[in-house]
Amino acid sequence: MSFMNFNRNTPSLNGTNSEDVTASVNSQHPEIPENIFIDTNLTPAKTGLEREEKIDNNIDLLFRFLDRNLENQGYEDALINPDITNLNENIASIKNDLHRTIKKVNIFYDSFIREINFHIDSRSRSGMIDTVEELIMKKQIAEDHVQKIQDIEIDAKNGQGDSQGLILSYTRGFKNGLAAISHHNIIRKKL
């Protein structure tokens, strides 16, 4: 008889062995369904396992802003208020949002370049040549991004370039909304 079998078959103080106690406990309590305690339909947001995305205000933020298609927004705005003044105010609002986004990105790169300069100086004093070269390369990339941002800002002020896609898509949607109103109210009427 092994040691484990010896413990299992040893009667307890009240004369029952442990297997009998376990069986009696299981038979006394009803089976509880798993779905009461475990929600199997959890979305990633509920599990806490979702990947946190760090949002940097780098050039990607600016390009995500510029890549938006505002045609649906313009269409809906025209249906709500089909006045040209509304169109002009909303275009001004889009331009303000663009300038605010450019400022965010510029602030990000100003602080990023300042931080890189500190690391370059610090690592140079420590003799970390490879690290310094990598930091210099990162700084050059950041400076290239700053130049591209400045070009976009100048083009936006002059009413040309990448930023015009936003204005054109919004205006196209607004005009389509005006056309839909005209079509619905006037053209469909029988004379």
Protein Blocks (a to p, Z undefined) as FASTA:
>chain_A
ZZklmmmmpccfkopafklmmmmmmmmpccddfklmpcfkbcfklnopaccddddfbfkl
mmmmmmpccklmmmmmmmmmmcfklmmmmmmmmmmmmmmmmmmmmmmmmmmmmmmmmmmm
mmmmnopaklmmmmmmmmmmmmmmmmmmmmmmmmmmnopajllmmmmmmmmmmmmmmmmm
mmmmmmmpcZZ
